[in-house]
Amino acid sequence: MTERYCYREVLPFTAMVAIECTNVGVNVLFKAATVKGMGYYAFVAYSFAISTLFLLLPLPFVFRRSRELPPLNLSLIFRIFSLGVIGLTAQLCGYKGLNYTSPTLASSLSNLIPAFTFILAIIFRMEKVALRSSSTQAKILGSFVSVAGALVVLLYKGPKIFSTPSPTVHSPMLSSSQTNWVLGGSLLAVEYFLVPIWYIVQTSIMKEYPAEFIVVFLYNLSGTLLSAPICFLLEGNLRAWKLNPDVTLISVIYSGFFCTGLSSLVHTWGLHLKGPVYISIFKPLSIVVAAVCSVLFLGEALYFGTVLGAVILSFGFYAVIWGKAKEEDLCEDFDMRPPSSSKSPLLLSHKGKDKEEGNLC
């Protein structure tokens, strides 16, 4: 009983908190590495390569499945390759946006993901919109509030709240102009718009080929094969590719292991074990961690507009998550009722769509 509790409750909680902290750590280390001269194109390419070769390559052989999997057909290979294209594009936009802004802004804007997921689910007819339903109203309101919070973060800095007088790492790049701040924030928003699309493609793949290690490995392999030539063409300065035995080497290894590789595996495992709502509630934690790390280690100033926008974003985030949780509870109630009504097939069909959309959040 104790072992089951630890596996079902303690381990997922610890894993989710740890992954959110490590993801923030990647952003902080990336900023420190770029100050040392590393190009962000090189950072992306190295991260994919290290994740593929040293972390994910051995896992399919170590954790072999007991049952046979369907063969990899051309459709599956194309969709996995599409994952690589989407993931690489998202990372290029994200790291370039982070180069112009700060880890705190990146963590704040990541709360747009549930709102974008809800909007895309409506576009792809994966979400039923019942305007009289409180869950739908909460998700619509939460989406609007999330977008409003993002605009506050992007367009309003406000007075400085706190900064360290003697930062560990400092560079003129850390003091972004308002133009760079808006451009960087917009690129981050593009990244968090691509993430739900990545979820949609990943969900269709996992239904047909339920092997997490193999899918994540092939995704990273596609990202590596794409990022190597593309990033080399975009970053012609060979000095930007140099890995010195300092924070640049540490940041690349850290990113490859924890962000590009381990984070994908933990989130996939947590999604199957506890569901999308449980995983999502840990997102706002990254805002606090990022703000503290940015001020202490990067010497970045914390502005009132960032805090205000992050709070608004968090309210919108939790409104969408609350609406989704209530919808899932209703679906479970319907599922427990005996199928005596003629409307049961419709309810079960609706439940199936909800589960499909739920795997995206």
C-alpha positions, 0 to 999 in steps of 0.5 A: 500500500505504501509503495503504491502511494509513493508511486502514484502520489509522491513520485509524480509530485517530486518528478513534476516539481523537479522537471519544472525547476530543471526547465527553468535552469536550462533557460538561465544557463542558456542566457549565461552561455550566450554571454560567454559567446555561444550562438543560440543556433549552436546551442539548439543543435548541440542539445538535440545531438546530446539528447539523441546520442547519449540519453535516448539512444540506449533507452529502447534497448534497456527498456524493451516492451513485452508485447510486439509493436506494429511496424513503422510505416511511412505515415508514422515516419512522416508524422514523427519527422513532422514532430522534429520539424515542429519541435526544432522550429519551436526551440529556435523561436523560443531560444531566440525569444529568450535571447531578447528577454528573460527566463521570467518572461519565458516562464510567464508566457508558457501559461499560454499553452492551455489557452492555445490548446483549447483554441486549436482543439476548437479549430480542429473540431476536437472540442465541443463548445457548449456556451451554456456550460460552466466548464466551456465558459471557464475555458473561454474566459481563461483563454481571453484572460491568458492573452490579456496577461501576455499582452501586459507582460509584453507591452508594459514593464512598469517600475523596477521592483528588485535587482541585484547590485552585483550580478554573477553574469552581466552583459548589455544583452541582459538589458533589452530595449522595449523593441527587443522585449516585444520581439522576443516575447512574440517569438516566445508566444510563437513557441508556445503556440507550436507546442499544442500543435506538437501535442496534437501530432504526438497524440495521433502517433501514440495512439497508433504506436504506443512506445514512448521511448522509441517515439521520443528517440526518433523525434530527437533523431529527426531534430538532430538531423534537421538542426545540424545543417540548418543551424550550421548554415544560420550560424557561420561563425565557428567561434559560436560553436566552440565548447569551452570547459565552462558554463557553455559546456555545462549548459549544453550537456544540461539542456540535452539531458534534462530539457530535450530528453528527460523532460519529454519522457517524464511528461509523457509518463506523468500524462499516462499516470496522472493525466494532463490536468495534474501535469499542468498545475505545476506550470506557474511554479516555474515563474517563481523559480525563474524570477528568483534565478534570474535576479540572483544569477543573471542580475536581471531586474524584476519589473512590476509589469512582469509580475502583474502579467504573470499573475493575470496569466496564472488566473487565466491558466487556472480558469482553463484548467478548472474548466477542463477538470470539471468537464472530465469529472462530468464525463466520469459521472456519465460513464458510471451511469448505466447505459439505459438512455438513448443519449448514451452513445452521444455522451460516450462520443463526447467523452472520447473527444474530451479524452483525446483533447485531454491528452493535448493539455 
